[in-house]
Amino acid sequence: MTIKAKGYATHSATGPLRPFTFERREPRAQDIVIEIQFCGICHSDIHSARNEWGRTSYPFVPGHEIIGRVKAIGRDVKGFKVGELAGVGCLVDSCRTCPSCGAGLEQYCDNGFTGTYGSEDKIGGTPHPSTFGGYADTITVDERFVLHVPDNLDPAAAAPLLCAGITTYSPLKHWKAGPGQKVGIVGLGGLGHMGVKFAHAMGAHVVMITTSPEKGRDAKKLGADEVLLSTDSDAMHKAHGSFDLLLNTIPVGHDVDPYMALLKRDATMVIVGSIEPLKRVDGIPLIFRRRSLAGSLIGGLPETQEMLDFCGEHNIVCDIERIAIKDVNEAYDRTVKGDVKYRFVIDMATLGS
Protein backbone atom coordinates (compact mmCIF):
# COMPACT_ATOMS: atom_id res chain seq x y z
CA MET A 1 0.00 0.00 0.00
CA THR A 2 1.08 3.57 -0.66
CA ILE A 3 -0.22 7.07 0.08
CA LYS A 4 -1.48 9.10 -2.86
CA ALA A 5 0.18 12.49 -3.06
CA LYS A 6 -0.14 15.50 -5.29
CA GLY A 7 2.33 18.24 -5.91
CA TYR A 8 4.32 19.99 -8.63
CA ALA A 9 7.15 18.48 -10.66
CA THR A 10 9.28 19.28 -13.66
CA HIS A 11 9.87 16.62 -16.30
CA SER A 12 12.92 18.13 -18.01
CA ALA A 13 15.68 20.66 -17.48
CA THR A 14 13.86 23.23 -19.59
CA GLY A 15 10.26 22.39 -18.70
CA PRO A 16 8.07 24.23 -16.19
CA LEU A 17 6.90 22.86 -12.88
CA ARG A 18 3.35 21.60 -13.26
CA PRO A 19 0.81 19.49 -11.34
CA PHE A 20 1.94 15.94 -10.65
CA THR A 21 0.44 13.01 -8.79
CA PHE A 22 2.64 10.35 -7.23
CA GLU A 23 2.93 8.02 -4.22
CA ARG A 24 4.57 8.16 -0.82
CA ARG A 25 5.29 5.09 1.29
CA GLU A 26 2.91 4.04 4.05
CA PRO A 27 4.46 4.79 7.44
CA ARG A 28 6.75 2.14 8.87
CA ALA A 29 6.93 1.70 12.65
CA GLN A 30 9.38 4.62 12.97
CA ASP A 31 7.86 6.89 10.32
CA ILE A 32 5.87 10.10 10.50
CA VAL A 33 3.42 11.30 7.84
CA ILE A 34 3.27 15.09 7.58
CA GLU A 35 0.55 17.11 5.90
CA ILE A 36 2.63 19.87 4.34
CA GLN A 37 1.43 23.42 4.89
CA PHE A 38 4.37 25.46 3.59
CA CYS A 39 7.55 24.87 1.62
CA GLY A 40 10.25 27.43 0.93
CA ILE A 41 11.95 27.90 -2.43
CA CYS A 42 15.72 27.48 -2.13
CA HIS A 43 18.10 28.41 -4.97
CA SER A 44 19.26 24.78 -4.84
CA ASP A 45 15.74 23.79 -5.91
CA ILE A 46 16.21 25.83 -9.06
CA HIS A 47 19.69 24.53 -9.82
CA SER A 48 18.42 20.97 -9.40
CA ALA A 49 15.16 21.39 -11.31
CA ARG A 50 17.07 22.86 -14.25
CA ASN A 51 19.82 20.21 -14.00
CA GLU A 52 22.48 22.89 -13.64
CA TRP A 53 24.56 20.51 -11.52
CA GLY A 54 24.18 17.68 -14.04
CA ARG A 55 22.72 15.00 -11.80
CA THR A 56 18.94 15.45 -11.86
CA SER A 57 16.62 12.60 -12.82
CA TYR A 58 13.05 13.27 -13.88
CA PRO A 59 10.25 13.62 -12.93
CA PHE A 60 11.63 15.86 -10.20
CA VAL A 61 9.74 17.28 -7.19
CA PRO A 62 11.81 19.97 -5.39
CA GLY A 63 11.47 21.35 -1.88
CA HIS A 64 13.49 20.87 1.34
CA GLU A 65 12.17 23.65 3.57
CA ILE A 66 9.06 21.89 4.80
CA ILE A 67 6.63 22.79 7.60
CA GLY A 68 3.39 20.95 8.30
CA ARG A 69 1.25 19.07 10.79
CA VAL A 70 1.79 15.47 11.81
CA LYS A 71 -0.97 13.46 10.14
CA ALA A 72 -0.03 9.92 11.22
CA ILE A 73 2.72 8.15 13.16
CA GLY A 74 4.14 4.64 13.19
CA ARG A 75 3.72 2.46 16.26
CA ASP A 76 7.28 3.04 17.54
CA VAL A 77 7.25 6.85 17.24
CA LYS A 78 7.70 8.41 20.68
CA GLY A 79 8.70 12.00 20.04
CA PHE A 80 5.76 13.31 18.01
CA LYS A 81 1.98 13.36 18.28
CA VAL A 82 -0.67 13.72 15.60
CA GLY A 83 -1.49 17.39 15.05
CA GLU A 84 1.91 18.66 16.16
CA LEU A 85 3.80 21.22 14.05
CA ALA A 86 6.83 19.56 12.46
CA GLY A 87 9.58 20.35 9.98
CA VAL A 88 11.73 18.51 7.46
CA GLY A 89 14.90 19.99 6.05
CA CYS A 90 17.47 18.86 3.50
CA LEU A 91 17.99 15.32 4.84
CA VAL A 92 15.65 12.34 5.17
CA ASP A 93 18.18 9.58 5.84
CA SER A 94 21.86 8.74 6.35
CA CYS A 95 23.87 5.63 7.11
CA ARG A 96 23.60 6.28 10.90
CA THR A 97 26.70 4.17 11.59
CA CYS A 98 29.70 6.30 10.50
CA PRO A 99 31.58 8.67 12.83
CA SER A 100 29.86 11.73 11.34
CA CYS A 101 26.38 10.31 11.91
CA GLY A 102 27.40 9.21 15.40
CA ALA A 103 28.39 12.80 16.14
CA GLY A 104 25.03 14.14 14.96
CA LEU A 105 26.60 15.50 11.77
CA GLU A 106 24.48 13.59 9.31
CA GLN A 107 25.09 16.20 6.62
CA TYR A 108 28.70 14.92 6.46
CA CYS A 109 27.70 11.23 6.43
CA ASP A 110 30.77 9.29 5.29
CA ASN A 111 28.58 7.04 3.17
CA GLY A 112 26.42 9.83 1.71
CA PHE A 113 23.22 11.23 3.15
CA THR A 114 19.83 10.86 1.48
CA GLY A 115 18.57 14.26 0.38
CA THR A 116 14.92 15.19 0.69
CA TYR A 117 14.76 15.28 -3.09
CA GLY A 118 16.79 13.85 -5.95
CA SER A 119 18.60 11.17 -3.92
CA GLU A 120 18.52 7.41 -4.21
CA ASP A 121 15.60 6.16 -2.11
CA LYS A 122 17.36 3.55 0.03
CA ILE A 123 14.27 2.88 2.16
CA GLY A 124 11.97 2.06 -0.74
CA GLY A 125 8.27 1.39 -0.41
CA THR A 126 7.33 3.52 -3.41
CA PRO A 127 7.78 2.96 -7.15
CA HIS A 128 10.15 5.93 -7.49
CA PRO A 129 13.93 5.41 -7.53
CA SER A 130 14.61 8.95 -6.26
CA THR A 131 13.25 10.91 -3.33
CA PHE A 132 10.57 13.52 -4.01
CA GLY A 133 10.59 16.80 -2.10
CA GLY A 134 8.16 19.13 -0.42
CA TYR A 135 6.32 20.86 -3.25
CA ALA A 136 3.50 18.52 -2.33
CA ASP A 137 0.65 17.94 0.07
CA THR A 138 2.24 15.15 2.12
CA ILE A 139 5.55 13.47 2.95
CA THR A 140 6.59 10.36 4.89
CA VAL A 141 9.85 10.66 6.85
CA ASP A 142 11.70 8.64 9.49
CA GLU A 143 11.20 10.20 12.94
CA ARG A 144 14.96 10.76 13.35
CA PHE A 145 14.87 13.28 10.48
CA VAL A 146 11.76 15.19 11.61
CA LEU A 147 12.10 18.36 13.69
CA HIS A 148 9.97 20.08 16.31
CA VAL A 149 8.92 23.62 15.32
CA PRO A 150 8.21 26.10 18.13
CA ASP A 151 4.55 27.02 18.22
CA ASN A 152 5.27 30.74 18.65
CA LEU A 153 6.82 30.98 15.16
CA ASP A 154 4.81 31.81 12.03
CA PRO A 155 4.97 28.45 10.20
CA ALA A 156 5.22 30.05 6.76
CA ALA A 157 8.12 32.28 7.77
CA ALA A 158 9.74 29.41 9.67
CA ALA A 159 9.88 27.10 6.65
CA PRO A 160 13.13 28.51 5.18
CA LEU A 161 14.82 28.03 8.55
CA LEU A 162 15.14 24.37 7.54
CA CYS A 163 17.78 25.33 4.94
CA ALA A 164 18.63 29.04 4.88
CA GLY A 165 18.43 29.16 8.66
CA ILE A 166 20.62 26.19 9.54
CA THR A 167 23.08 26.97 6.71
CA THR A 168 23.97 30.24 8.42
CA TYR A 169 23.41 29.27 12.07
CA SER A 170 25.77 26.29 11.95
CA PRO A 171 28.97 28.11 10.91
CA LEU A 172 28.25 31.06 13.18
CA LYS A 173 27.99 28.65 16.12
CA HIS A 174 30.96 26.53 15.03
CA TRP A 175 33.27 29.55 14.72
CA LYS A 176 31.84 31.00 17.95
CA ALA A 177 30.22 34.23 16.81
CA GLY A 178 29.28 36.23 19.87
CA PRO A 179 29.99 39.25 22.07
CA GLY A 180 33.31 40.94 21.36
CA GLN A 181 33.51 39.56 17.82
CA LYS A 182 33.23 41.58 14.63
CA VAL A 183 31.36 39.40 12.14
CA GLY A 184 30.92 40.27 8.48
CA ILE A 185 28.06 38.88 6.42
CA VAL A 186 28.97 38.98 2.73
CA GLY A 187 25.89 39.30 0.53
CA LEU A 188 22.26 39.98 1.47
CA GLY A 189 19.83 37.38 0.13
CA GLY A 190 18.05 34.33 1.47
CA LEU A 191 21.17 33.22 3.34
CA GLY A 192 22.67 36.61 4.12
CA HIS A 193 19.59 38.08 5.77
CA MET A 194 19.47 35.10 8.14
CA GLY A 195 23.18 35.48 8.85
CA VAL A 196 22.57 39.06 9.95
CA LYS A 197 19.69 38.04 12.21
CA PHE A 198 21.57 35.18 13.85
CA ALA A 199 24.87 37.01 14.34
CA HIS A 200 22.98 39.93 15.90
CA ALA A 201 21.03 37.62 18.22
CA MET A 202 24.29 35.90 19.24
CA GLY A 203 25.62 39.27 20.39
CA ALA A 204 28.27 39.91 17.74
CA HIS A 205 29.03 43.28 16.15
CA VAL A 206 27.53 42.69 12.70
CA VAL A 207 28.72 44.27 9.47
CA MET A 208 26.87 43.78 6.21
CA ILE A 209 29.32 43.65 3.28
CA THR A 210 27.51 44.37 0.03
CA THR A 211 27.79 46.09 -3.32
CA SER A 212 24.39 47.78 -2.84
CA PRO A 213 23.66 50.81 -0.63
CA GLU A 214 19.97 49.85 -0.71
CA LYS A 215 20.76 46.37 0.65
CA GLY A 216 22.92 48.02 3.26
CA ARG A 217 19.95 50.02 4.48
CA ASP A 218 17.86 46.85 4.58
CA ALA A 219 20.58 45.07 6.56
CA LYS A 220 20.49 47.82 9.22
CA LYS A 221 16.78 47.10 9.70
CA LEU A 222 17.59 43.40 10.11
CA GLY A 223 20.12 44.03 12.84
CA ALA A 224 23.43 45.00 11.19
CA ASP A 225 25.49 47.52 13.14
CA GLU A 226 27.47 48.74 10.13
CA VAL A 227 27.53 48.51 6.34
CA LEU A 228 30.71 48.10 4.28
CA LEU A 229 30.37 48.67 0.55
CA SER A 230 32.71 46.26 -1.22
CA THR A 231 32.76 48.64 -4.21
CA ASP A 232 34.33 51.38 -2.07
CA SER A 233 38.07 50.64 -2.29
CA ASP A 234 38.99 53.17 0.40
CA ALA A 235 36.48 51.75 2.87
CA MET A 236 37.61 48.19 2.11
CA HIS A 237 41.25 49.16 2.64
CA LYS A 238 40.48 50.81 5.98
CA ALA A 239 38.70 47.62 7.09
CA HIS A 240 41.71 45.38 6.36
CA GLY A 241 42.59 43.07 9.23
CA SER A 242 39.59 44.00 11.38
CA PHE A 243 37.17 41.05 11.18
CA ASP A 244 37.07 37.99 13.43
CA LEU A 245 34.79 36.02 11.10
CA LEU A 246 33.28 36.38 7.63
CA LEU A 247 30.23 34.44 6.50
CA ASN A 248 30.30 34.51 2.70
CA THR A 249 26.85 33.90 1.16
CA ILE A 250 27.63 35.00 -2.43
CA PRO A 251 25.87 32.34 -4.56
CA VAL A 252 28.26 32.30 -7.54
CA GLY A 253 31.98 31.86 -8.12
CA HIS A 254 33.95 35.00 -7.30
CA ASP A 255 37.34 36.37 -6.28
CA VAL A 256 37.65 35.88 -2.52
CA ASP A 257 40.93 37.79 -2.09
CA PRO A 258 39.36 41.21 -1.36
CA TYR A 259 37.39 39.62 1.48
CA MET A 260 40.28 37.56 2.85
CA ALA A 261 42.19 40.81 3.35
CA LEU A 262 39.51 41.95 5.80
CA LEU A 263 40.31 39.17 8.28
CA LYS A 264 42.48 39.46 11.37
CA ARG A 265 45.33 37.04 11.93
CA ASP A 266 43.99 33.53 12.63
CA ALA A 267 40.48 34.52 11.51
CA THR A 268 38.26 32.58 9.11
CA MET A 269 36.03 33.19 6.13
CA VAL A 270 33.36 30.52 5.66
CA ILE A 271 31.87 29.83 2.25
CA VAL A 272 28.21 28.79 2.35
CA GLY A 273 26.77 30.25 -0.86
CA SER A 274 28.94 29.27 -3.81
CA ILE A 275 28.58 25.61 -4.79
CA GLU A 276 30.77 26.12 -7.84
CA PRO A 277 34.44 26.92 -8.43
CA LEU A 278 35.77 30.11 -6.89
CA LYS A 279 37.37 32.36 -9.50
CA ARG A 280 40.47 33.25 -7.52
CA VAL A 281 42.10 32.29 -4.22
CA ASP A 282 45.58 33.73 -3.63
CA GLY A 283 47.71 31.94 -1.04
CA ILE A 284 49.42 35.10 0.21
CA PRO A 285 46.49 36.52 2.24
CA LEU A 286 46.17 33.13 3.97
CA ILE A 287 49.86 32.43 4.57
CA PHE A 288 50.94 35.85 5.81
CA ARG A 289 48.20 36.14 8.44
CA ARG A 290 47.53 32.45 9.15
CA ARG A 291 43.98 33.01 7.94
CA SER A 292 41.61 30.21 7.01
CA LEU A 293 39.16 29.70 4.15
CA ALA A 294 36.53 27.15 5.13
CA GLY A 295 33.19 25.74 4.04
CA SER A 296 30.07 24.64 5.86
CA LEU A 297 27.08 22.51 4.80
CA ILE A 298 23.66 22.96 6.45
CA GLY A 299 23.67 21.18 9.85
CA GLY A 300 22.98 17.84 11.45
CA LEU A 301 19.68 16.98 13.07
CA PRO A 302 20.67 17.91 16.66
CA GLU A 303 22.03 21.29 15.59
CA THR A 304 19.03 21.98 13.36
CA GLN A 305 16.74 21.37 16.33
CA GLU A 306 18.98 23.64 18.42
CA MET A 307 18.63 26.33 15.74
CA LEU A 308 14.83 26.06 15.72
CA ASP A 309 14.74 26.30 19.52
CA PHE A 310 17.02 29.36 19.33
CA CYS A 311 14.62 30.92 16.84
CA GLY A 312 11.71 30.20 19.13
CA GLU A 313 13.53 31.82 22.05
CA HIS A 314 14.54 34.91 20.06
CA ASN A 315 11.46 35.04 17.79
CA ILE A 316 13.55 34.77 14.63
CA VAL A 317 11.99 33.83 11.28
CA CYS A 318 12.79 34.52 7.66
CA ASP A 319 11.51 37.53 5.72
CA ILE A 320 9.30 35.93 3.09
CA GLU A 321 6.94 36.47 0.19
CA ARG A 322 4.11 33.93 0.36
CA ILE A 323 2.88 32.60 -2.98
CA ALA A 324 0.35 30.22 -4.48
CA ILE A 325 1.90 27.14 -6.04
CA LYS A 326 0.59 28.09 -9.48
CA ASP A 327 3.06 30.99 -9.38
CA VAL A 328 6.10 28.82 -8.69
CA ASN A 329 7.64 29.18 -12.16
CA GLU A 330 7.48 32.97 -11.97
CA ALA A 331 9.00 32.77 -8.48
CA TYR A 332 11.91 30.75 -9.89
CA ASP A 333 12.62 33.45 -12.48
CA ARG A 334 12.39 36.18 -9.87
CA THR A 335 14.70 34.31 -7.51
CA VAL A 336 17.34 34.04 -10.23
CA LYS A 337 17.05 37.81 -10.77
CA GLY A 338 17.32 38.50 -7.03
CA ASP A 339 13.81 39.92 -7.01
CA VAL A 340 12.65 38.67 -3.60
CA LYS A 341 13.06 39.80 0.01
CA TYR A 342 14.28 37.29 0.93
CA ARG A 343 12.64 33.93 0.39
CA PHE A 344 9.57 32.70 -1.47
CA VAL A 345 7.36 30.29 0.47
CA ILE A 346 4.68 28.20 -1.19
CA ASP A 347 1.32 27.94 0.57
CA MET A 348 0.32 24.32 -0.01
CA ALA A 349 -3.32 25.11 0.72
CA THR A 350 -3.31 26.48 -2.84
CA LEU A 351 -2.60 23.06 -4.39
CA GLY A 352 -6.27 22.41 -4.94
CA SER A 353 -7.04 25.80 -6.48
N, C-alpha and C positions, 0 to 999 in steps of 0.2 A: 504494500500500500504506500501511496505517496500523498503529499498535500498539494493541491492545485494552487498555483500562484500566478499572479499577473503583474506585469511591470513594463519597463521599456528596455529595448535592446537595440544594438546596431548589428547589422549583418555583413558589413564590409568596412574597410578603412575609410571609404569616402561616402558611405551611406549615412542617413540621419538616424537618430534614435527614434523608434516607433513602438507602438504597443506590441506586447509579446506575452504569450502565456507559456508557462513551463511548470516544472514540478520540484518541490522540495521533499527531503526525506521526512518520514514520520519520526517523531522523537524517540531516540533510544533512551535507556534508563537514565543517562546523564545529560540528556539534551533539554534545551529550552526552545520553545517556539515563540517568536516575537512578532506581534502585529506592528509593522513599521508605521510610524507617524511622520517622521521627517528624515531626510537624508541630504547631507551637504554635498556640494559639487567641489571636488578637489581637482587641481590642475592635472594630477596623475590620472584621474578618470579620463580626461581629454586625450592625454598622450596615449593611453592604453586603447581607448575606443578608436582612435585614428591610426593605431599601429605604428606610432612614431618611435617606439622602442623595439619594433620588429619581432615581437613575441606573442601577439594577440591571436587567439583563435575565436572563431565566430560560430554561432551568435554570441554576443558579448553583452552582459548586464553589468554596468559599473555601479559604484557606490560603496564607500567604506567609512562613512560618517553617519552612523545609524542610531536613531533613537526611537523607541516604541514601548509598547506595553506587553508584558508577559502574557501570552495567550494560553499556553499549556506547558507542563513540565513533566519530565520523565520521573519514574518512581524513586530514583536515587538522588534527585536534586534536593539539596538542603538549603542552599543559600538564597533562593528566590521563591517568590509566591506569585500566583496568578494575579494580574492586575498591576503589578509593580512596574515602575519606570525602569527601563534597562537600556544599555547601549552596547553596540558592537563596533569595533574599530577596524584596523587594517588586517588583523589576524583572526583566523578561525581554527587554527590547529598548528602544532609543531611536534617535533619528535618526542619531547617531554623527558628524554633520557640523557641528553648531552649536558656538558657543564654549563652552557649558556642557559638552557631551559631550567636547569636546576637552580640557577641563580636568579630566576625570574626575569631573564632577558631573552624572552622567546623571539624577539625580533632579530636576534643574532644567532638563531638556532643553527648549530653546526651542520645539521642535515637538511636545512632549508625549511622555513616556515610555510604554512599554507595561507596564502592571501585570501581575503574575503571575496575577491573576484579574480578570475583569470589564472588560478592555480590548479594543479592537478588535485582532483578530489580523492584523497586517500581514504576517506571514510566510506564513500559510496552510498548506496541506497537510493540514488536517482539515476536516470538514464544519461546524465550529462557528464562528460569527462572532466570538465573544468567547473570551478566554483562560480556561482552567479552572485552578484552584489546586491546592494540595497536600494536600487531604483525599482522597488517592488513593494507589494503589500505585506509580505511575510518572509521570515527567514528562520531556519532551524540551525542552532549553534550549540556546541558543547558548553556546558555551564562554566568550565574553566576560562572560556574566552568571552564571557558575558560580564558586563560591568554595571555596577549600581550607579544610578544618576541621582544626585541630590534633588529632592522635591522642590526646593526653593528656586531652582534654575528654570528659566524659560526653555522648554524642551527643543523648540526650533533653533534658538540661538545657541543651545548647548551641543547640537549635533556636530558642528565642525571641531569641537574640542577633541573628538575621537581621532582626528588626524592633525589638523593645524595646531590644536592645543598641545597635545603630547609631543609633537615634533619640536616645539619651542620650549616647553617646560623641561623636558628631559635634559638637554644640554645646559640650560641655565642652572638646574639643580646639580648636575654632575660637576660643573666647573665652579660651583659655589657662588653664584651671584647673590649679593646681599649687601647689607649696610657697609659703607666704606669702600665699595667697589664702583668704578666707573665702567658702565656696560654700554656698548654701542650696538644698536640694532641697525643692520644694513638692509635697506629696502622696506617699503611699507606696502604690504599686500595682505593676503590671507594669513601668511605666516608672520610677517613683520608686525602686524597690528597686535597679534597675540603675544609676540615677544616683548613689545612695549608694556602691555598690561601685566604680564607675569613679572618682568624685571622690576617694574614699579612696585608691585605688591610684595615682592621679596625684599624691598628696601634699598635697592641699588640706586645710584645716580644714573639716570637713563638718558642716553643721547641717540636721537634718531639721525641716521646718516642716509641722506637721500639726494637725488638730483633735482627734486621738485620743491620749491618754496611752499606750494599749496599743500603737499603731503606733509611738509614740516609743520605747518599750522595744524593739520589734522592730528599729527602725532602728539602735539602739546595737549590737545583735548583728551587723548587716550592715556596720558600720564607721563610723557617724555619731559624731562627737565630742560633739555637743550636740543637744538637742531644744528647739525653740521652739514652744509651743502658740499657734496663731493665734487661739484663743478667749480668751487671756489678754491683755487690753488693756494692762496694765501692762508685761508682758514684751515685747509688740510695740513699745510706745513706747520702752522702754529700748534696743531693738535698732535703732531708726531710724538710718539712715546708716552702717551697719556692715558691709554685705555688698559684696563685689567682684563677685559673680555670683549670679543666681538662675536655677535651672532649674525652670520651672513645668510640672508634669505633670498638673495638675487636668484631668479629661477632659470637663468641661462648661463652658458659659459662666459667668463669674463676675466680680465686681468686683476688678480688679487693683490698685486704688489702695492698699489696706493693705500690699500686698507691695512696690509701687514705693517706698514710704516707707522701706523697709529698706535701699535701695541707697545706696552712697556716691556722691559726685559722679563723673560719667563712667562709672558702672557700668551693667550691662545685666541685664534680665530677659528670658529666652528662653522663649517659649511653644512647647511641643511636644505638649501633651495635648489642647487644646480646638480641635477642628476645627468650630467653630460660633461665632456672634457672642459677643464678650465683652460682659458686661452694662454695664460702666462703665469708661471710661478718661479720667481727668481730666488735662488738659494741664499743670496747675501742678506736680505732682511731677516731670514730665519737664523742663519749662522751667527751673525754679529750681535744679536740680542737674545740668543737662545729662545727664540719665539717658536710657537708651535702652530701648525695648520692641521686641523682635525675635522672629522665628520661625525655626524650623529644621525641615527635612523629611529624615528618614532620613539616607542618605549615599550617595555614589557608590560605584562598584565598588572603586576603589583604597582608599578610606577604610574600606569595609566589610571588605576583606581585612586592612587594618592593624588594625582593631578585633579581628578574630578572632585575629590573631597576638598582640596585646596580651593577650587573654584566655588564650591558651595559655601565654604567659610568666608571667602572674600567677595562673593557675588560677582564672579567673573564669567562672562559669556562672550561669544563672538559677535561682532557687528555684522548683521546679515541683511540680505534682500530675499524675502520669501517669495517663491514662485509656484505657479501651477506646473505640473509635469509636462503639459502640452507645450510649454515654453522652454523646454530644456535645450533644444538645439540653438535657439537664440542666446540662451544663457552661456552656452559653450563659446559662441563667437564673441560675446561680450567679455567673457573671462580672458580669452586670448588677447583681447585689446586692452585689458586692464580696466574695463569699464564696470567695476563693481566695488562697493565698500561694505565689507571686504570679502564676503563669501555668500554665494547663492545657496539657498536651502530649499529643497523641494518639499512641498506639502503633499504627502501621499493620500490625503483625503480627496485630492483632485484626480486620482487615478480613474475614478468612475465617471468623471464629467467629460 
